[in-house]
Amino acid sequence: MAGPAVAVMAKAPEPGRAKTRLVPTLGEAGAALLARAFLIDSAALARRAAQSAGGEAFVVATPDSACDDLAALTGLPALPQGGGDLGARIVTTFAALFARGHAPVMLLGADTPALPEAHIARALALASADPGSAVFGPSGDGGYWTVVLSAPASVLFENIPWGSPTVLADTTAAASRAGIPIALAPAWDDVDQVSDLASLLAQLEADPTAAPATRAALARLGLRR
């Protein structure tokens, strides 16, 4: 086996397409600037966590044509997410990384730039302790900041109302129906909308070393000294 994989699923940080729920407050350019910083910090976090676990980090791009740009931005090997809804793209990503011999495989979003490395380590440890389980890290919006699998489980990602406050509940219900055990990593809030920025600022205050690119972007936008 190739060891664990820690993959950041990322949208190209283009104005008008990235972090659109922040656009009314930050503008298209400001939202894209922050999305770019989030991705840089998330990729660095994934790289460190993968190295600590003896594995490899990746960035997984949408659109597929953004692979080269995201590889250059993050310094990580890039894979395409493929088409379909988020569930289909998650399934495609897991399949690609399992095909490379990685297990367990952890998927992260690019919207938790201040995530503690200890949370990643805990999620990977839970997956390694029970390879038949699915590990999720809950987020405050009803979704999850990570999913970790050691084998394919596409049934978990079918017919899920992505973006709704019941994503995690619906996914764990699917796991229960399929007889797949669930383990929960520590909770952490992601940044999707303007109201989440206060939580991000608190996270950065709590850990002065976290997310340097995000700190710089927030300062440039006048949101942080």
Helices and strands as residue ranges (DSSP letters): E 3-11, G 20-22, H 23-52, E 56-62, G 64-66, H 67-74, E 78-80, H 86-99, E 102-108, H 117-129, E 134-138, E 144-149, G 154-157, H 167-178, E 182-184, G 194-196, H 197-206, H 212-220
